[in-house]
Amino acid sequence: MNKTKKTILTVAGVVLLVAMLAAMWLIYWFNRPAANEGTKSVTVKVISERDSYNFEKQYDTDEDFLGDFLEHEGIIEFNTTDYGRFITGVMGYKANDEEQSWWNILVDGESVQTGVDEIALSDGGEYTLQLVIGYDNL
């Protein structure tokens, strides 16, 4: 294959890659959760059976997403990853890799499969952070 054809194929590959990345970004952008603007009254629950700890409190907030709210209120400890915040502790109670514990998030009693930064707050919503032991438990 001559040098010109290699160059054309390389440029075409790069253009195709950029187009695919742009398409993925657009799909995310138009499907991301919508923020509910304005003041919201939300209930936060924290449950750690391991520590015999139960907490419930109602808050008023102007935050749009759960991750921002929990950080602003000082409720969570977290590591920041490429995918957003990864909760490592809640109100001083820490997840522990040795016991395979982790923080499960429930919205209105239903376990969610998204990150804390993608959960839009809604007025009257109930947000539970539950310490779970065992990576295969839900």
C-alpha positions as CSV (number, residue, x, y, z in Angstrom):
1,M,0.0,0.0,0.0
2,N,1.4,3.3,-0.9
3,K,2.0,6.2,1.5
4,T,-1.0,8.3,0.2
5,K,-3.5,5.5,0.8
6,K,-2.1,4.9,4.3
7,T,-2.5,8.6,5.1
8,I,-6.0,8.7,3.7
9,L,-7.0,5.6,5.8
10,T,-5.4,7.1,8.9
11,V,-7.2,10.4,8.5
12,A,-10.5,8.6,7.8
13,G,-10.0,6.5,11.0
14,V,-9.4,9.6,13.1
15,V,-12.5,11.3,11.6
16,L,-14.6,8.3,12.3
17,L,-13.3,8.0,15.9
18,V,-14.1,11.7,16.5
19,A,-17.6,11.3,15.0
20,M,-18.3,8.3,17.3
21,L,-17.1,10.2,20.4
22,A,-19.3,13.2,19.4
23,A,-22.3,10.9,18.9
24,M,-21.8,9.2,22.3
25,W,-21.5,12.6,24.0
26,L,-24.7,13.8,22.3
27,I,-26.5,10.7,23.4
28,Y,-25.5,11.3,27.0
29,W,-26.3,15.0,26.8
30,F,-29.8,14.5,25.6
31,N,-30.5,11.5,28.0
32,R,-29.0,12.9,31.2
33,P,-31.3,13.4,34.1
34,A,-33.1,16.7,34.1
35,A,-32.4,19.0,37.1
36,N,-35.5,20.1,39.1
37,E,-34.6,23.8,39.7
38,G,-35.7,25.7,42.7
39,T,-36.0,24.9,46.4
40,K,-36.8,21.3,47.2
41,S,-37.7,19.6,50.5
42,V,-35.9,16.3,50.6
43,T,-35.6,13.5,53.2
44,V,-32.2,11.9,53.8
45,K,-31.9,8.5,55.6
46,V,-28.7,6.8,56.6
47,I,-28.8,3.1,57.6
48,S,-25.8,1.1,58.8
49,E,-26.9,-2.2,60.4
50,R,-23.2,-3.0,61.0
51,D,-22.9,0.1,63.2
52,S,-26.5,0.0,64.6
53,Y,-27.0,3.5,63.1
54,N,-30.2,5.0,61.7
55,F,-30.6,8.6,60.8
56,E,-33.4,10.6,59.1
57,K,-33.7,14.3,58.5
58,Q,-35.6,16.6,56.2
59,Y,-33.7,19.3,54.4
60,D,-34.6,22.2,52.2
61,T,-32.1,22.8,49.4
62,D,-31.6,24.6,46.1
63,E,-29.1,22.0,44.9
64,D,-30.1,20.1,41.7
65,F,-28.3,16.8,42.1
66,L,-27.8,14.4,45.1
67,G,-24.0,14.4,45.0
68,D,-23.8,18.2,45.2
69,F,-26.3,18.3,48.0
70,L,-24.7,15.5,50.1
71,E,-21.3,17.2,49.7
72,H,-22.6,20.7,50.6
73,E,-24.2,19.3,53.7
74,G,-21.1,17.5,54.7
75,I,-22.9,14.1,54.8
76,I,-20.6,12.1,52.6
77,E,-16.9,11.4,52.2
78,F,-15.9,10.4,48.7
79,N,-13.2,9.8,46.1
80,T,-13.5,11.5,42.8
81,T,-13.2,9.2,39.8
82,D,-13.6,9.6,36.1
83,Y,-17.2,8.6,36.6
84,G,-17.9,11.2,39.4
85,R,-18.0,10.8,43.2
86,F,-17.6,7.4,44.7
87,I,-19.0,7.4,48.3
88,T,-16.5,6.0,50.8
89,G,-18.2,7.2,54.0
90,V,-21.4,8.6,55.3
91,M,-21.6,10.7,58.5
92,G,-18.3,9.2,59.6
93,Y,-19.3,5.6,58.9
94,K,-16.9,4.1,56.3
95,A,-17.2,1.4,53.8
96,N,-14.5,-1.2,54.2
97,D,-12.9,-3.2,51.3
98,E,-11.9,-6.1,53.7
99,E,-15.5,-6.8,54.6
100,Q,-16.7,-5.9,51.1
101,S,-19.0,-3.1,52.4
102,W,-20.3,-0.3,50.2
103,W,-22.9,2.4,50.2
104,N,-26.1,1.6,48.3
105,I,-28.3,4.5,47.2
106,L,-32.1,4.2,47.3
107,V,-34.5,6.9,45.8
108,D,-38.0,6.7,47.2
109,G,-37.2,3.2,48.5
110,E,-35.9,1.8,45.2
111,S,-32.2,1.0,44.7
112,V,-30.7,3.0,41.8
113,Q,-28.1,1.9,39.3
114,T,-26.5,5.3,38.7
115,G,-23.9,7.3,40.4
116,V,-24.7,9.9,43.1
117,D,-23.9,12.7,40.7
118,E,-26.5,11.7,38.2
119,I,-29.5,11.6,40.6
120,A,-31.6,14.7,40.2
121,L,-33.3,15.9,43.4
122,S,-37.0,16.2,43.4
123,D,-39.3,18.0,45.9
124,G,-40.6,15.5,48.4
125,G,-38.0,12.9,47.4
126,E,-36.6,10.4,49.9
127,Y,-32.9,9.5,49.5
128,T,-31.4,6.6,51.5
129,L,-27.8,5.7,51.9
130,Q,-27.5,2.2,53.1
131,L,-24.3,0.4,54.1
132,V,-24.3,-3.1,52.5
133,I,-21.9,-5.8,53.3
134,G,-20.9,-8.1,50.5
135,Y,-20.3,-7.1,46.9
136,D,-23.0,-9.5,45.7
137,N,-25.7,-8.3,48.0
138,L,-28.3,-5.8,47.2
